[in-house]
Amino acid sequence: MKGQAEKLAKQGRYGDSMLVHMTPAEVDVLRKTSPIGDLTINPETGQPEAFIAALAPFIPAMPPKSPLKRPGPPRPEKMYS
């Protein structure tokens, strides 16, 4: 079965190369946090896809607490306040 998953993963577009097991609710969260308001559908697999290339133009305009932005390392002045 791993071989089938690897073959399917190779059908990703725009650098997508991994499959992820997600519940419909988890996919919905990803969809709602997308700057375009939805996920695209891979035409080969029929599965939702989320690739950074499509999101990159929107990331700087996203709110600082966005789940798509990872926080940087803690700054020393904030560690002791």
One Martini backbone bead per residue (centre of mass of N, CA, C, O) as a GRO file, in nm:
protein
   81
    1MET     BB    1   0.055   0.065  -0.017
    2LYS     BB    2   0.292   0.261  -0.017
    3GLY     BB    3   0.330   0.265  -0.325
    4GLN     BB    4   0.057   0.397  -0.388
    5ALA     BB    5   0.104   0.656  -0.227
    6GLU     BB    6   0.355   0.748  -0.381
    7LYS     BB    7   0.219   0.765  -0.656
    8LEU     BB    8   0.004   0.972  -0.571
    9ALA     BB    9   0.202   1.195  -0.468
   10LYS     BB   10   0.319   1.247  -0.767
   11GLN     BB   11   0.044   1.417  -0.848
   12GLY     BB   12   0.140   1.667  -0.761
   13ARG     BB   13   0.141   2.020  -0.748
   14TYR     BB   14   0.357   2.275  -0.706
   15GLY     BB   15   0.538   2.069  -0.505
   16ASP     BB   16   0.359   1.858  -0.428
   17SER     BB   17   0.455   1.539  -0.220
   18MET     BB   18   0.210   1.490  -0.012
   19LEU     BB   19   0.023   1.301   0.209
   20VAL     BB   20  -0.283   1.355   0.411
   21HIS     BB   21  -0.448   1.284   0.697
   22MET     BB   22  -0.792   1.404   0.710
   23THR     BB   23  -1.049   1.558   0.819
   24PRO     BB   24  -1.307   1.742   0.717
   25ALA     BB   25  -1.264   1.958   0.938
   26GLU     BB   26  -0.964   2.014   0.871
   27VAL     BB   27  -1.012   2.103   0.580
   28ASP     BB   28  -1.201   2.338   0.652
   29VAL     BB   29  -0.992   2.504   0.801
   30LEU     BB   30  -0.801   2.535   0.564
   31ARG     BB   31  -1.005   2.670   0.380
   32LYS     BB   32  -1.073   2.920   0.573
   33THR     BB   33  -0.753   3.015   0.580
   34SER     BB   34  -0.763   3.084   0.300
   35PRO     BB   35  -0.723   3.363   0.102
   36ILE     BB   36  -0.932   3.235  -0.125
   37GLY     BB   37  -1.154   3.044   0.045
   38ASP     BB   38  -1.005   2.786  -0.080
   39LEU     BB   39  -0.950   2.489  -0.247
   40THR     BB   40  -0.803   2.307  -0.461
   41ILE     BB   41  -0.828   2.068  -0.731
   42ASN     BB   42  -0.700   1.785  -0.830
   43PRO     BB   43  -0.732   1.654  -1.151
   44GLU     BB   44  -0.609   1.361  -1.096
   45THR     BB   45  -0.744   1.294  -0.790
   46GLY     BB   46  -0.980   1.492  -0.658
   47GLN     BB   47  -0.817   1.643  -0.443
   48PRO     BB   48  -0.726   1.843  -0.219
   49GLU     BB   49  -0.525   2.149  -0.233
   50ALA     BB   50  -0.220   2.307  -0.080
   51PHE     BB   51  -0.023   2.571  -0.204
   52ILE     BB   52   0.212   2.815  -0.159
   53ALA     BB   53   0.226   2.949  -0.436
   54ALA     BB   54  -0.075   3.055  -0.412
   55LEU     BB   55  -0.025   3.205  -0.120
   56ALA     BB   56   0.223   3.400  -0.118
   57PRO     BB   57   0.088   3.683  -0.196
   58PHE     BB   58  -0.085   3.681   0.094
   59ILE     BB   59   0.090   3.657   0.354
   60PRO     BB   60   0.170   3.960   0.428
   61ALA     BB   61  -0.155   4.035   0.469
   62MET     BB   62  -0.174   3.876   0.712
   63PRO     BB   63  -0.238   3.815   1.012
   64PRO     BB   64  -0.027   3.749   1.277
   65LYS     BB   65  -0.231   3.501   1.388
   66SER     BB   66  -0.198   3.320   1.167
   67PRO     BB   67  -0.175   2.978   1.088
   68LEU     BB   68   0.039   3.033   0.843
   69LYS     BB   69   0.209   3.160   1.067
   70ARG     BB   70   0.512   3.146   1.220
   71PRO     BB   71   0.666   3.185   1.495
   72GLY     BB   72   0.923   3.307   1.625
   73PRO     BB   73   1.157   3.342   1.823
   74PRO     BB   74   1.218   3.432   2.124
   75ARG     BB   75   1.265   3.721   2.287
   76PRO     BB   76   1.441   3.816   2.556
   77GLU     BB   77   1.252   4.061   2.648
   78LYS     BB   78   0.991   3.853   2.660
   79MET     BB   79   1.079   3.627   2.869
   80TYR     BB   80   1.085   3.846   3.144
   81SER     BB   81   0.784   4.006   3.145
   0.00000   0.00000   0.00000
